[in-house]
Amino acid sequence: MIYPFLAICKKHEVNPYQWLRHIMSITHKDLRDIYPQNFKDKSNL
């Protein structure tokens, strides 16, 4: 089940390790925050 997310990471040039660490730290239930493309937008700030 995690493989599609890792493929999306590759597509959007997101480091999968950093993305996995990010989703493990999410404390709220907004599902949009787990998408790799949204992580890339936030990590570039």
Phi and psi restraints in degrees (range 20) as a CNS / XPLOR table:
assign (resid 1 and name C) (resid 2 and name N)
       (resid 2 and name CA) (resid 2 and name C) 1.0 -81.0 20.0 2
assign (resid 2 and name N) (resid 2 and name CA)
       (resid 2 and name C) (resid 3 and name N) 1.0 -21.3 20.0 2
assign (resid 2 and name C) (resid 3 and name N)
       (resid 3 and name CA) (resid 3 and name C) 1.0 -56.8 20.0 2
assign (resid 3 and name N) (resid 3 and name CA)
       (resid 3 and name C) (resid 4 and name N) 1.0 -44.3 20.0 2
assign (resid 3 and name C) (resid 4 and name N)
       (resid 4 and name CA) (resid 4 and name C) 1.0 -58.7 20.0 2
assign (resid 4 and name N) (resid 4 and name CA)
       (resid 4 and name C) (resid 5 and name N) 1.0 -36.4 20.0 2
assign (resid 4 and name C) (resid 5 and name N)
       (resid 5 and name CA) (resid 5 and name C) 1.0 -67.1 20.0 2
assign (resid 5 and name N) (resid 5 and name CA)
       (resid 5 and name C) (resid 6 and name N) 1.0 -37.8 20.0 2
assign (resid 5 and name C) (resid 6 and name N)
       (resid 6 and name CA) (resid 6 and name C) 1.0 -67.1 20.0 2
assign (resid 6 and name N) (resid 6 and name CA)
       (resid 6 and name C) (resid 7 and name N) 1.0 -35.1 20.0 2
assign (resid 6 and name C) (resid 7 and name N)
       (resid 7 and name CA) (resid 7 and name C) 1.0 -65.5 20.0 2
assign (resid 7 and name N) (resid 7 and name CA)
       (resid 7 and name C) (resid 8 and name N) 1.0 -39.0 20.0 2
assign (resid 7 and name C) (resid 8 and name N)
       (resid 8 and name CA) (resid 8 and name C) 1.0 -65.5 20.0 2
assign (resid 8 and name N) (resid 8 and name CA)
       (resid 8 and name C) (resid 9 and name N) 1.0 -37.8 20.0 2
assign (resid 8 and name C) (resid 9 and name N)
       (resid 9 and name CA) (resid 9 and name C) 1.0 -58.0 20.0 2
assign (resid 9 and name N) (resid 9 and name CA)
       (resid 9 and name C) (resid 10 and name N) 1.0 -46.1 20.0 2
assign (resid 9 and name C) (resid 10 and name N)
       (resid 10 and name CA) (resid 10 and name C) 1.0 -62.9 20.0 2
assign (resid 10 and name N) (resid 10 and name CA)
       (resid 10 and name C) (resid 11 and name N) 1.0 -42.4 20.0 2
assign (resid 10 and name C) (resid 11 and name N)
       (resid 11 and name CA) (resid 11 and name C) 1.0 -61.9 20.0 2
assign (resid 11 and name N) (resid 11 and name CA)
       (resid 11 and name C) (resid 12 and name N) 1.0 -39.3 20.0 2
assign (resid 11 and name C) (resid 12 and name N)
       (resid 12 and name CA) (resid 12 and name C) 1.0 -97.6 20.0 2
assign (resid 12 and name N) (resid 12 and name CA)
       (resid 12 and name C) (resid 13 and name N) 1.0 10.3 20.0 2
assign (resid 12 and name C) (resid 13 and name N)
       (resid 13 and name CA) (resid 13 and name C) 1.0 56.6 20.0 2
assign (resid 13 and name N) (resid 13 and name CA)
       (resid 13 and name C) (resid 14 and name N) 1.0 48.8 20.0 2
assign (resid 13 and name C) (resid 14 and name N)
       (resid 14 and name CA) (resid 14 and name C) 1.0 -108.6 20.0 2
assign (resid 14 and name N) (resid 14 and name CA)
       (resid 14 and name C) (resid 15 and name N) 1.0 136.9 20.0 2
assign (resid 14 and name C) (resid 15 and name N)
       (resid 15 and name CA) (resid 15 and name C) 1.0 -69.1 20.0 2
assign (resid 15 and name N) (resid 15 and name CA)
       (resid 15 and name C) (resid 16 and name N) 1.0 115.9 20.0 2
assign (resid 15 and name C) (resid 16 and name N)
       (resid 16 and name CA) (resid 16 and name C) 1.0 -60.8 20.0 2
assign (resid 16 and name N) (resid 16 and name CA)
       (resid 16 and name C) (resid 17 and name N) 1.0 -35.8 20.0 2
assign (resid 16 and name C) (resid 17 and name N)
       (resid 17 and name CA) (resid 17 and name C) 1.0 -64.0 20.0 2
assign (resid 17 and name N) (resid 17 and name CA)
       (resid 17 and name C) (resid 18 and name N) 1.0 -46.6 20.0 2
assign (resid 17 and name C) (resid 18 and name N)
       (resid 18 and name CA) (resid 18 and name C) 1.0 -65.4 20.0 2
assign (resid 18 and name N) (resid 18 and name CA)
       (resid 18 and name C) (resid 19 and name N) 1.0 -38.4 20.0 2
assign (resid 18 and name C) (resid 19 and name N)
       (resid 19 and name CA) (resid 19 and name C) 1.0 -64.8 20.0 2
assign (resid 19 and name N) (resid 19 and name CA)
       (resid 19 and name C) (resid 20 and name N) 1.0 -43.0 20.0 2
assign (resid 19 and name C) (resid 20 and name N)
       (resid 20 and name CA) (resid 20 and name C) 1.0 -63.1 20.0 2
assign (resid 20 and name N) (resid 20 and name CA)
       (resid 20 and name C) (resid 21 and name N) 1.0 -39.7 20.0 2
assign (resid 20 and name C) (resid 21 and name N)
       (resid 21 and name CA) (resid 21 and name C) 1.0 -63.6 20.0 2
assign (resid 21 and name N) (resid 21 and name CA)
       (resid 21 and name C) (resid 22 and name N) 1.0 -37.6 20.0 2
assign (resid 21 and name C) (resid 22 and name N)
       (resid 22 and name CA) (resid 22 and name C) 1.0 -64.0 20.0 2
assign (resid 22 and name N) (resid 22 and name CA)
       (resid 22 and name C) (resid 23 and name N) 1.0 -47.6 20.0 2
assign (resid 22 and name C) (resid 23 and name N)
       (resid 23 and name CA) (resid 23 and name C) 1.0 -69.5 20.0 2
assign (resid 23 and name N) (resid 23 and name CA)
       (resid 23 and name C) (resid 24 and name N) 1.0 -25.3 20.0 2
assign (resid 23 and name C) (resid 24 and name N)
       (resid 24 and name CA) (resid 24 and name C) 1.0 -72.3 20.0 2
assign (resid 24 and name N) (resid 24 and name CA)
       (resid 24 and name C) (resid 25 and name N) 1.0 -20.7 20.0 2
assign (resid 24 and name C) (resid 25 and name N)
       (resid 25 and name CA) (resid 25 and name C) 1.0 -95.9 20.0 2
assign (resid 25 and name N) (resid 25 and name CA)
       (resid 25 and name C) (resid 26 and name N) 1.0 -3.1 20.0 2
assign (resid 25 and name C) (resid 26 and name N)
       (resid 26 and name CA) (resid 26 and name C) 1.0 -70.8 20.0 2
assign (resid 26 and name N) (resid 26 and name CA)
       (resid 26 and name C) (resid 27 and name N) 1.0 129.4 20.0 2
assign (resid 26 and name C) (resid 27 and name N)
       (resid 27 and name CA) (resid 27 and name C) 1.0 -109.0 20.0 2
assign (resid 27 and name N) (resid 27 and name CA)
       (resid 27 and name C) (resid 28 and name N) 1.0 -9.4 20.0 2
assign (resid 27 and name C) (resid 28 and name N)
       (resid 28 and name CA) (resid 28 and name C) 1.0 -108.3 20.0 2
assign (resid 28 and name N) (resid 28 and name CA)
       (resid 28 and name C) (resid 29 and name N) 1.0 178.5 20.0 2
assign (resid 28 and name C) (resid 29 and name N)
       (resid 29 and name CA) (resid 29 and name C) 1.0 -109.6 20.0 2
assign (resid 29 and name N) (resid 29 and name CA)
       (resid 29 and name C) (resid 30 and name N) 1.0 27.5 20.0 2
assign (resid 29 and name C) (resid 30 and name N)
       (resid 30 and name CA) (resid 30 and name C) 1.0 -82.2 20.0 2
assign (resid 30 and name N) (resid 30 and name CA)
       (resid 30 and name C) (resid 31 and name N) 1.0 106.7 20.0 2
assign (resid 30 and name C) (resid 31 and name N)
       (resid 31 and name CA) (resid 31 and name C) 1.0 -64.8 20.0 2
assign (resid 31 and name N) (resid 31 and name CA)
       (resid 31 and name C) (resid 32 and name N) 1.0 -24.2 20.0 2
assign (resid 31 and name C) (resid 32 and name N)
       (resid 32 and name CA) (resid 32 and name C) 1.0 -64.3 20.0 2
assign (resid 32 and name N) (resid 32 and name CA)
       (resid 32 and name C) (resid 33 and name N) 1.0 -22.7 20.0 2
assign (resid 32 and name C) (resid 33 and name N)
       (resid 33 and name CA) (resid 33 and name C) 1.0 -72.7 20.0 2
assign (resid 33 and name N) (resid 33 and name CA)
       (resid 33 and name C) (resid 34 and name N) 1.0 -15.2 20.0 2
assign (resid 33 and name C) (resid 34 and name N)
       (resid 34 and name CA) (resid 34 and name C) 1.0 -90.2 20.0 2
assign (resid 34 and name N) (resid 34 and name CA)
       (resid 34 and name C) (resid 35 and name N) 1.0 -10.6 20.0 2
assign (resid 34 and name C) (resid 35 and name N)
       (resid 35 and name CA) (resid 35 and name C) 1.0 -69.4 20.0 2
assign (resid 35 and name N) (resid 35 and name CA)
       (resid 35 and name C) (resid 36 and name N) 1.0 131.9 20.0 2
assign (resid 35 and name C) (resid 36 and name N)
       (resid 36 and name CA) (resid 36 and name C) 1.0 -58.0 20.0 2
assign (resid 36 and name N) (resid 36 and name CA)
       (resid 36 and name C) (resid 37 and name N) 1.0 -37.0 20.0 2
assign (resid 36 and name C) (resid 37 and name N)
       (resid 37 and name CA) (resid 37 and name C) 1.0 -66.3 20.0 2
assign (resid 37 and name N) (resid 37 and name CA)
       (resid 37 and name C) (resid 38 and name N) 1.0 -31.0 20.0 2
assign (resid 37 and name C) (resid 38 and name N)
       (resid 38 and name CA) (resid 38 and name C) 1.0 -74.4 20.0 2
assign (resid 38 and name N) (resid 38 and name CA)
       (resid 38 and name C) (resid 39 and name N) 1.0 -33.8 20.0 2
assign (resid 38 and name C) (resid 39 and name N)
       (resid 39 and name CA) (resid 39 and name C) 1.0 -63.7 20.0 2
assign (resid 39 and name N) (resid 39 and name CA)
       (resid 39 and name C) (resid 40 and name N) 1.0 -41.2 20.0 2
assign (resid 39 and name C) (resid 40 and name N)
       (resid 40 and name CA) (resid 40 and name C) 1.0 -60.2 20.0 2
assign (resid 40 and name N) (resid 40 and name CA)
       (resid 40 and name C) (resid 41 and name N) 1.0 -41.8 20.0 2
assign (resid 40 and name C) (resid 41 and name N)
       (resid 41 and name CA) (resid 41 and name C) 1.0 -62.0 20.0 2
assign (resid 41 and name N) (resid 41 and name CA)
       (resid 41 and name C) (resid 42 and name N) 1.0 -40.7 20.0 2
assign (resid 41 and name C) (resid 42 and name N)
       (resid 42 and name CA) (resid 42 and name C) 1.0 -77.1 20.0 2
assign (resid 42 and name N) (resid 42 and name CA)
       (resid 42 and name C) (resid 43 and name N) 1.0 -32.3 20.0 2
assign (resid 42 and name C) (resid 43 and name N)
       (resid 43 and name CA) (resid 43 and name C) 1.0 -75.8 20.0 2
assign (resid 43 and name N) (resid 43 and name CA)
       (resid 43 and name C) (resid 44 and name N) 1.0 -16.9 20.0 2
assign (resid 43 and name C) (resid 44 and name N)
       (resid 44 and name CA) (resid 44 and name C) 1.0 -86.9 20.0 2
assign (resid 44 and name N) (resid 44 and name CA)
       (resid 44 and name C) (resid 45 and name N) 1.0 -1.1 20.0 2
